[in-house]
Amino acid sequence: MPTTDQSIQEVYRYVVDTLSLSERLRLAALILNDLTQQNITVIDSSDTWSESDQLELTTFSLQYAASLFSESEETTQ
């Protein structure tokens, strides 16, 4: 029994791959429109970064860049 991934690959190979470019674009538009009309939450909010996460990353990045910059100044003098 084929897996879902194999079935999807077969549909693509035997159906989608045989379509012209304009037909593929129409099919893609139909699929995307259908998904947006279903109001499915695709984004898992647990994967999003909070403002605090972003601030911590920015702070760390700036501190790291400052340490690299100060080290390079010391070696060039």
QUISULWO-V371165 format. One line per field, one symbol per residue. ss: DSSP state (h for helix, s for strand, l for the rest). psi: psi as a letter, one per 30 degrees, with the letter a starting at -180 (. if undefined). burial: # if it has 24 or more other ideal C-beta (glycine too) atoms within 12 Angstrom, else .. Layout:
ss->???
psi->???
burial->???
This chain:
ss->lllhhhhhhhhhhhlhhhllhhhhhhhhhhhhhhhhhlllllllhhhlllhhhhhhhhhhhhhhhhhhhhhhhhhhl
psi->kkleeeeeeeeeefdefflleeeeeeeeeeeeeeefffhkjekjffflkleeeeeeeeeeeeeeeeeeeeeeeeff.
burial->.............................................................................
